[in-house]
Amino acid sequence: MNEPLLRELVPAVIGVLVRRGADFASAEDAVQEALIRALETWPEGQPRDLRAWLISVAWRRFLDAARAEKARRERELAVEAEPPGGPVPATDDTLRLYFLCAHATLAPSSAVALTLRAVGGLTTRQIATAYLVPEATMAQRISRAKRRIAGVRFEEPGNLTTVLRVLYLVFNEGYSGDVDLAAEAIRLARQLAALSDEPEAAGLLALMLLHHARRASRTGPGGRLVPLAEQDRSLWDVDLIAEGVTILQTALVHDRLGEYQAQAAIAALHADASTASETDWVQIVEWYDELLLLTGSPIVRLNRAVAVGEADGPQAGLAALADIDPALPRYTAVAAYLRERAGDFSDAADLYAEAARAATSLAERDHLTREAARVRHHARTSPPP
């Protein structure tokens, strides 16, 4: 075993845990436990990527310690509060509330919007952005849903499809912002998958795990966005990826393909690539074709154009983009990327700048502004074709 190399890796591994949210002392303790584990197990065979192994084991040790500390504090508080005796529920009622809000008298879109607002904790603006509608329109939709179910007895729970959609949107909002929101969506998805034999429930859980596994690599210093192709894949949580792939494979065996299973399959193909250049874009395009048949979604069509551009070249991607409404969010950013890939740097720079002006988040705007500056500099300094 190369102990000097292990010692060299320690500061970097501690740094990764701190960036993920651990305090320095806890990160140091977790890494020390990971080193002890390495000394115990590596003589029987070292992992291929020592740094990734240490990060994964140390992060699990930190989470275990954090959960234990949280549980200890909660027990102490419970004792101090001296609650009255009586039965204690094994789980909370959050998932049941999701089903009750997905009421049979509401249209699925209204039920999703109401649940996101009333139970999921999302703002009207966040929900409107997810649905690609003006905020005022979404506010009216939620108000109508509230009026419609006023006084209705919630005896019949809503349908599973609506609840899956709500959890999907809650996770997406948390994945791009509030980490606690994403973790809560995963927690509820685990409960739902355990209670249901519906493959789409398992597919949604797999999708969440595969995306969440990349969380540590999605942003750099100062919250700077890191595109998938540039992410440090050693930061990806291999345990979450393995769990997500296993759950997905089990779901696909049922041969009842749904949109969440198809999305999870795409995420799994990205996770399977050791480097961006090894990504199996041909298979990803095939899964986008399946997803498009299932949903007809313009967002899926836009993402498929990017995949086609990677699999068959930028001109093919631009041809696929030609059939998509330019008013769609991220259309301009995708057009800029494909134009750059095609060597049209001047137009690409202008499109990146236009996309930056329309960006809905500061991190996205900063990223696109940097891309515009980079491509414009390349256009000035490169010889004409």
Stockholm file with secondary structure:
# STOCKHOLM 1.0

chainA/1-385         MNEPLLRELVPAVIGVLVRRGADFASAEDAVQEALIRALETWPEGQPRDLRAWLISVAWRRFLDAARAEKARRERELAVEAEPPGGPVPATDDTLRLYFLCAHATLAPSSAVALTLRAVGGLTTRQIATAYLVPEATMAQRISRAKRRIAGVRFEEPGNLTTVLRVLYLVFNEGYSGDVDLAAEAIRLARQLAALSDEPEAAGLLALMLLHHARRASRTGPGGRLVPLAEQDRSLWDVDLIAEGVTILQTALVHDRLGEYQAQAAIAALHADASTASETDWVQIVEWYDELLLLTGSPIVRLNRAVAVGEADGPQAGLAALADIDPALPRYTAVAAYLRERAGDFSDAADLYAEAARAATSLAERDHLTREAARVRHHARTSPPP
#=GR chainA/1-385 SS CCHHHHHHHHHHHHHHHHHHTCCHHHHHHHHHHHHHHHHHHGGGCCCSCHHHHHHHHHHHHHHHHHHHHHHHHHHHHHHHHCCCCSCCCSSCSHHHHHHHHSCTTSCHHHHHHHHHHHTSCCCHHHHHHHHTSCHHHHHHHHHHHHHHHTTCCCCSCCCHHHHHHHHHHHHHHHHTSCHHHHHHHHHHHHHHHHHCCCHHHHHHHHHHHHHHTTGGGSBCGGGCBCCGGGSCGGGSCHHHHHHHHHHHHHHHTTCCCCHHHHHHHHHHHHHHCSSGGGCCHHHHHHHHHHHHHHHCCHHHHHHHHHHHHHHHCHHHHHHHHTTSCTTSTTHHHHHHHHHHHTTCHHHHHHHHHHHHHHCSSHHHHHHHHHHHHHHHHHHHHSCCC
#=GC SS_cons         CCHHHHHHHHHHHHHHHHHHTCCHHHHHHHHHHHHHHHHHHGGGCCCSCHHHHHHHHHHHHHHHHHHHHHHHHHHHHHHHHCCCCSCCCSSCSHHHHHHHHSCTTSCHHHHHHHHHHHTSCCCHHHHHHHHTSCHHHHHHHHHHHHHHHTTCCCCSCCCHHHHHHHHHHHHHHHHTSCHHHHHHHHHHHHHHHHHCCCHHHHHHHHHHHHHHTTGGGSBCGGGCBCCGGGSCGGGSCHHHHHHHHHHHHHHHTTCCCCHHHHHHHHHHHHHHCSSGGGCCHHHHHHHHHHHHHHHCCHHHHHHHHHHHHHHHCHHHHHHHHTTSCTTSTTHHHHHHHHHHHTTCHHHHHHHHHHHHHHCSSHHHHHHHHHHHHHHHHHHHHSCCC
//
